[in-house]
Amino acid sequence: MNNTKGIKIMLVDDEPHILQFLEFGLANEGFEVRTAIDGMSAINLAAEFHPHIVVLDVMMPGMDGWEVCRLLKKNMSNIAIIMLTAKDEVDDRVKGLTIGADDYVVKPFSFEELLARIGARLRNQFPALFGEVMLGPFRIDDRRKEITYLEQVLELSPTEYELLKYLVINQGIVLSKTTILDQVWGYDFGGEENIVEVYIRSLREKLNDKEHKLIRTLRGAGYRVDLP
């Protein structure tokens, strides 16, 4: 990743070897990294360190990740939390979203996947760190709620804007319909999943993506944006 100077990441996990591995990798990318091995230490460190991103393990003795997430979001609204979990079940995902988690990485995971998700959260929640976000042929201006593609401003509805921004910012990551609904429409959305297909179809038309090379469909998995 570029432009990582001054970006703070806090790692919270009770497994020292995971902390050491992630701390080394993220510091090597230029991030300022601090670590905590339990929930109470994490709460105290966050108040002092003021991280942009918290990578937080769910299963910890004493205060678990859910409670840490709830308290951090209560006390620090402008913070992005990525949960590390060994489970990929709907109940856990909904619980996390309800208390403020912003994303999930399911163990075991690759460092590259975590780095991509950190980058996505930064671009989504801290656009001021980057100014306008430039990704391939896209320019995203969140202040104007405007997306430019191949130097042409796209005519997008508010929902189309949020969906395309989410897809592009998470480029290279497979996003399920359920994940897209949670992040774009909200976890309490009561409609049908096929609404995602309708909006994807509309975006493909506006992007002239007739062969689905930009917004790809992965059968049974979801969608992924591949940037040239």
Phi and psi in degrees as a GROMACS rama.xvg file:
@    title "Ramachandran Plot"
@    xaxis  label "Phi"
@    yaxis  label "Psi"
@TYPE xy
-99.2764  166.031  ASN-2
58.553  44.0941  ASN-3
-95.7098  -6.64701  THR-4
-61.25  129.257  LYS-5
85.5473  -3.55564  GLY-6
-88.0282  126.623  ILE-7
-103.778  131.593  LYS-8
-126.094  130.977  ILE-9
-109.629  129.086  MET-10
-106.263  131.968  LEU-11
-129.678  113.012  VAL-12
-161.379  144.094  ASP-13
-90.34  4.70209  ASP-14
-103.768  107.289  GLU-15
-56.5832  -36.3174  PRO-16
-68.9608  -32.2293  HIS-17
-69.186  -44.1631  ILE-18
-58.8075  -45.4781  LEU-19
-64.2305  -43.5618  GLN-20
-62.238  -47.8995  PHE-21
-70.3401  -39.8729  LEU-22
-61.405  -44.0217  GLU-23
-63.168  -46.3357  PHE-24
-64.4483  -44.9197  GLY-25
-72.2445  -38.4456  LEU-26
-62.9781  -37.2372  ALA-27
-65.1854  -24.6504  ASN-28
-82.6688  -5.12667  GLU-29
102.037  0.711397  GLY-30
-75.6607  154.316  PHE-31
-90.2019  118.413  GLU-32
-121.376  135.293  VAL-33
-129.649  154.745  ARG-34
-128.389  154.817  THR-35
-141.184  145.509  ALA-36
-104.272  -3.28661  ILE-37
-153.464  170.73  ASP-38
-63.0207  -46.8701  GLY-39
-65.496  -39.534  MET-40
-61.6509  -37.2647  SER-41
-65.0639  -43.42  ALA-42
-61.0842  -45.4727  ILE-43
-66.9949  -41.5179  ASN-44
-66.0933  -41.0658  LEU-45
-60.3314  -39.3103  ALA-46
-64.4347  -29.2882  ALA-47
-90.2528  -39.3224  GLU-48
-89.0507  -31.4793  PHE-49
54.1935  63.7163  HIS-50
-73.0887  153.472  PRO-51
-78.7779  -42.244  HIS-52
-123.796  137.339  ILE-53
-118.976  123.705  VAL-54
-100.349  112.538  VAL-55
-125.585  120.943  LEU-56
-74.4391  140.348  ASP-57
-76.8419  -50.1404  VAL-58
-89.7706  98.8838  MET-59
-135.107  148.879  MET-60
-68.1191  153.668  PRO-61
74.3294  -123.299  GLY-62
-75.1117  114.925  MET-63
-80.8118  174.984  ASP-64
-61.9444  -32.0709  GLY-65
-60.5742  -47.3317  TRP-66
-68.1116  -39.3309  GLU-67
-60.7512  -45.3225  VAL-68
-59.0427  -46.5459  CYS-69
-60.3881  -44.6881  ARG-70
-69.5674  -39.7752  LEU-71
-63.7284  -43.7851  LEU-72
-67.7168  -31.6053  LYS-73
-68.2616  -39.3423  LYS-74
-94.0401  -22.3098  ASN-75
-138.744  90.8936  MET-76
-67.387  -34.4251  SER-77
-92.6391  68.4495  ASN-78
-145.274  142.525  ILE-79
-107.659  130.957  ALA-80
-119.217  123.197  ILE-81
-108.308  119.044  ILE-82
-87.2384  135.875  MET-83
-99.8409  122.05  LEU-84
-140.911  146.921  THR-85
-85.7642  -4.35815  ALA-86
-112.931  147.46  LYS-87
-129.782  51.7635  ASP-88
-104.502  150.566  GLU-89
-58.8783  -42.3268  VAL-90
-60.5267  -40.8741  ASP-91
-66.4867  -41.8148  ASP-92
-64.1617  -45.1233  ARG-93
-64.8206  -41.879  VAL-94
-59.779  -45.5446  LYS-95
-63.2667  -43.3927  GLY-96
-64.7802  -36.4645  LEU-97
-63.3256  -36.8525  THR-98
-94.7221  1.53843  ILE-99
115.537  1.51978  GLY-100
-60.5561  143.524  ALA-101
-100.855  -24.6251  ASP-102
-162.591  168.41  ASP-103
-130.85  145.046  TYR-104
-128.755  125.714  VAL-105
-93.5938  127.015  VAL-106
-71.1702  143.308  LYS-107
-75.914  150.283  PRO-108
-137.214  161.473  PHE-109
-91.4988  153.574  SER-110
-62.3974  -36.3014  PHE-111
-62.5441  -38.4097  GLU-112
-65.4066  -45.8998  GLU-113
-61.9047  -41.4797  LEU-114
-62.5121  -40.3254  LEU-115
-64.0297  -40.4743  ALA-116
-71.1541  -35.2504  ARG-117
-62.5578  -45.1854  ILE-118
-60.305  -40.8817  GLY-119
-64.27  -43.0933  ALA-120
-66.2655  -39.6198  ARG-121
-63.0745  -46.0233  LEU-122
-67.0781  -32.398  ARG-123
-78.7777  -43.0241  ASN-124
-101.852  -16.1406  GLN-125
-132.513  55.412  PHE-126
-60.7109  -24.8416  PRO-127
-64.5529  -22.1742  ALA-128
-68.5253  -22.9808  LEU-129
-116.641  -10.3166  PHE-130
71.2624  -137.555  GLY-131
-72.4088  137.967  GLU-132
-87.318  122.645  VAL-133
-110.152  119.107  MET-134
-135.209  107.233  LEU-135
56.6426  -128.831  GLY-136
-82.8065  4.65947  PRO-137
-103.219  142.6  PHE-138
-125.738  122.197  ARG-139
-109.828  120.422  ILE-140
-113.664  97.6429  ASP-141
-73.7309  -21.1242  ASP-142
-69.9166  -38.3112  ARG-143
-92.483  -6.29547  ARG-144
54.809  53.1432  LYS-145
-134.926  135.064  GLU-146
-121.832  127.696  ILE-147
-106.376  133.237  THR-148
-126.751  123.191  TYR-149
52.2056  42.7989  LEU-150
67.6052  14.9634  GLU-151
-117.427  129.606  GLN-152
-72.4929  128.064  VAL-153
-82.8594  139.908  LEU-154
-87.7747  103.685  GLU-155
-125.078  143.172  LEU-156
-73.3937  164.284  SER-157
-54.4315  -40.6259  PRO-158
-71.0524  -39.2965  THR-159
-61.5748  -39.6424  GLU-160
-60.8183  -50.0822  TYR-161
-64.2548  -37.9873  GLU-162
-68.0174  -47.9416  LEU-163
-65.6808  -40.1154  LEU-164
-59.0601  -45.389  LYS-165
-63.0862  -43.1684  TYR-166
-64.6997  -44.8064  LEU-167
-70.3728  -44.2514  VAL-168
-60.5929  -33.2613  ILE-169
-96.1723  26.9585  ASN-170
-54.2046  139.094  GLN-171
87.2022  -9.33052  GLY-172
-105.934  132.729  ILE-173
-75.0146  125.741  VAL-174
-118.003  120.175  LEU-175
-73.8281  161.569  SER-176
-58.9255  -40.0302  LYS-177
-63.4724  -43.5215  THR-178
-62.7773  -43.1027  THR-179
-62.5003  -43.9732  ILE-180
-59.8415  -44.8923  LEU-181
-60.6544  -44.8143  ASP-182
-82.8688  -30.5078  GLN-183
-99.8182  -44.9023  VAL-184
-93.9536  -22.8042  TRP-185
105.201  144.117  GLY-186
-63.1093  -21.3377  TYR-187
-94.3431  12.1607  ASP-188
-62.0184  129.77  PHE-189
-103.102  7.12842  GLY-190
-85.4073  -166.624  GLY-191
-94.0492  151.803  GLU-192
-62.8809  -26.4548  GLU-193
-67.3696  -8.54734  ASN-194
-62.0744  -30.0883  ILE-195
-64.0383  -43.7043  VAL-196
-60.4223  -40.6339  GLU-197
-61.2794  -45.8982  VAL-198
-72.3818  -35.5177  TYR-199
-61.6609  -42.1164  ILE-200
-60.6654  -42.5357  ARG-201
-64.0168  -43.2106  SER-202
-63.7245  -40.407  LEU-203
-61.668  -38.1309  ARG-204
-63.9728  -43.9027  GLU-205
-71.2268  -24.2301  LYS-206
-94.6884  0.397439  LEU-207
54.6728  41.0192  ASN-208
-96.897  61.3148  ASP-209
-65.4776  -31.8854  LYS-210
-95.7707  6.65945  GLU-211
57.5229  36.885  HIS-212
-85.9744  -21.0377  LYS-213
-90.357  -55.2761  LEU-214
-103.381  101.661  ILE-215
-89.7845  144.492  ARG-216
-99.6177  125.21  THR-217
-107.594  105.953  LEU-218
-53.7679  125.887  ARG-219
81.2299  -5.80545  GLY-220
-118.888  -42.3641  ALA-221
141.735  -136.884  GLY-222
-130.774  154.121  TYR-223
-146.903  133.073  ARG-224
-89.0828  126.791  VAL-225
-112.283  114.134  ASP-226
-89.3251  139.765  LEU-227
